[in-house]
Amino acid sequence: MNATHNKKFSDSRFRNVVLALAILVILASFMVIMAMKRSASTAASSMQYNNSSYVTPLIYGRPKGDVRSVVTLSQGWNWDTCVYFRSTRPDSTNDWWLGVTNRIGCQLHLWGSDGSEIYSKKPDVSAAFHVPKQATMSNILVYIRHSRGRQIPEHLWIDPDGVSQAYRFQLGDLFLMQFSQEYLLEITPMLYKARINMLQIKALQAQKVSNVQINVLINQTPADLVEFPPLILKLLTNGNVVSLEAMPQAIKP
């Protein structure tokens, strides 16, 4: 009897410990997410200059619908470029956004200080101009799941309280560049937008549709390519980046 009682007590205490640890993990994850959002939303005021690298404040592109692109660059990291997206709505969007089937996720044009265009020999740069205008969700998800060394979310959560990173690449690895020269960069970010949104999926779940059926529906759903308005950026030798409203007349895209 005592052995049985002790075993039940031990099992009960073990379950309580596991439950407590699970709650702590969930709370810690929540706190990390909130801290990341606060950090992203205040990034423009917290970016500082140092001798090794300079990260620009958030540079906002023009919105397309209720979503806009945001970029930052760091000269000290070979012109490390991060591309984010942010909602212009007061609440989070229910649309299902995904990264495109291209590593850099952006169409890039680069010009030197003399106005001549600099061409890249990297296949990712040229392939970005031929991303399919439409793809099935299954093809996109297969690409995302098999992209080695990349942490690509299968659902890019875009909300107004922070920025969601979609792409990161080193511009200096894609083009032959020198820190002693100024450049003009045109960057056109891209995303896929699924023709099914989260509200529709939740409605199917409320109707007791099985997860297998929902997954089949998702995989067969088309997604349309969305090209966001291009950002025109002047890259200065001191690491600063100037956002321009229009392409200079001397440049002929």
N, C-alpha and C positions, 0 to 999 in steps of 0.2 A: 504493500500500500504506500509506504513512504517513498519507495523508489519511483512508483508510478506518479505520485503527487509531485515529487521533485522534477521528474521529466516534464510533466505538463507545465510546471512553473518555469522551468528553464526554456521550454519552447515558447511560452507566452512572452517571457522577457526578451528572447531573441527576436520575436516578431516586432515587439515594441521598439527595440534598438534599430532594426532595419527600417521601420516606418519613420522613426525620428531622423535617421540618416537621409532617407529619401526626401523628407520635407526640407531638410537643410540644403540638399543639392538643388531642389527646385527654387528655394529662396535665393540661394547664391547665384543661380543662373539668371533669375529675374533681376537681381541687383546689378549683375554684369551688363545685362542688356540695357537697363536704364542708364547706367553710367556711360555706356558707349553712345547712347542717343544724346545725352547731355554734352558729351565731349564733341560729338559731331556737330551739334547745333551751335556750339560756341567756338568752333574751330577758327572762324574768321578773326576772332579777337585774341586767340591764344597762340597763333603761329608766331614763332620768333626766329630771328636771324642768328645763325652761328657761323663759325669759321668753316665748318665742314660741309654744311648743306643749308639750303634755304627752301622751305616748303611754302608755296604761295597760299594765301587765304583761299577759301572756296570761291571758285569762279563760276557764276551761274549762266547757263545758256537760256535762250528764249524758250518759253513753254510750248509744248504741243499737246493740245487738249488740257488735261489736268496734271500732266507730268512734265518736269523739266530736267535736263541733264546738268551735272555739276562736275567740275574737274579741279584737280590740284596737280602741280608739277614741282619737282625738286631737281634742280640742276646738279647738286652734289651727288646724286645717285644716278648719274648718267641720264638726266632728264626723266626720272621716274614719274610716270603718269598714272593717276588714279581717276577712274570715271565712276561717278555716282549718279543716282537718280533720286528725285524728291517730288512729293506730291504738292500741288498748289491748292488742293482742297483742304477744308478745315478738318477733315477726318481721313482715315486711311482708305485707299482705293480697294475695291473688291475684285478688281481685274487681276487676271493671272498673267504676269509679266515674266519672261524668261530671257536669259542671255542668248545671243545668236550663235550659230555654229561656226564661230571664228574666234581665235584666241584673243585678238585685240579688240574685237567688237566695235570698231570704229573705222570709218573711211578717213584716210590721212593724206594731206597734201603739205609739202614743206618747201619753202623758198629760202634762198640765201639772201644776204643783205643787198646783193646786186640785182635782185628780182628774178633770177633764174631758178627754175624749179629743180629740186633735188629728188632724184628717183631712188627708190629702194629696190634692192634685189631680193628682199625677204618675201617668201611666198605668202605669208599671212597678210602682208600689206596689199598685194594685188588681189588676193582672194576676197578681201573685205568688200571689194567693189562688185563681187559676183555672188553675194549671199542670196539664196533663193528668196523670192518675194513671199512665198508661202511654203510652209512645211507642216507635216503632221506632228502632233505632240510626241508620238512615239519616237520619231527620228531625232527630235530635239533632246528628249530625255536620255536616249541612248548615247548621244554625243556628250551630254553633261556628265553622265555616270561613268564614262570611259575616258574622260579627260584627265590624264595623269598629272599629278603635281599641282592640280588646281582645285580650289575650293569654290565650286560654283553652286549656288543654291538652285534647287529645282523650282522654287517659287520665290521670285524677288519681291519681298515685301516693301512697298513704297508708301511712305506716310509723311505727314507734314512736320513731324517732330524731330526728324533726323534725316540722314542720307544713307542710302543703301548702295554698297559698293558692288559693281557688276564686273569691272575689268581693271586690270593693272598690267602695265608693260613699261619697258624702258625705251623711250624714244631714240636714245643714242645707240641702242642695239639694232634698231630698224633702219636708221639712216646714218650716213657718214657725217658726223657733226664734230665741231670744235668749240670748246668753251669760250674762245676768244672772238667768236663771231656771233652776230645777231641773226635771228631767223624769224620767219613768219610761218605760223602753223594754222592750218584749217583742219578742224577735227569734227567729224559728223558721227555722233554716237548712234547706236542702233540697239533695238530690242525686238523680241517677238512678243506679240500679244495674242493670247489664246482666245478662241471664240467661245470659251466657256469660262464663267467666273465662279468665285467661291460661293456666292449666294445660291447659284444653281446647283452646285455640288451639295451644299447643306440641305437644299430642298429635296434632293434625291435621297439623302441620308434620312431625312425626316419621314419620307415615304417608305422606309425600310428596304430600299433597293440595296442589294448585296454589294459589298466592296469589290467583288470580282466584276460585276456588271458595270460598276462605276469606273473601274480601271480600264475596262475595255472601251467604254465611251470616251474617256479622257485620251487614250492612246490614238483613237480614230479622229479626234477633233483637230481641225486645222488651226494653225497659228499664222498671223499675218506680220510681215516685217514692218516695223515702224522706224523711219529715219527721223531723228530729231534735228532741229535747226542747227546748222554748223556754228561752232565757236571759232572766231578769228583771233588768234593770240600772237602777240609779238614777244619773242623770247629774248631778253636782254642779257648782256654778258655778265652782269652782276647777279643773275639768278632771278631777277624780277620778271614778272609777266604782265603785259598790258593787254587788256581785252579791248578789241576794236569793234565798232558798230558795223563797219563795212570794209570790204577788201580795198586796199590802196589802189589807185588808178594805175600805178606802175606794174602791178601784178595782173597777169592775164591767166586765170585758171584754165 
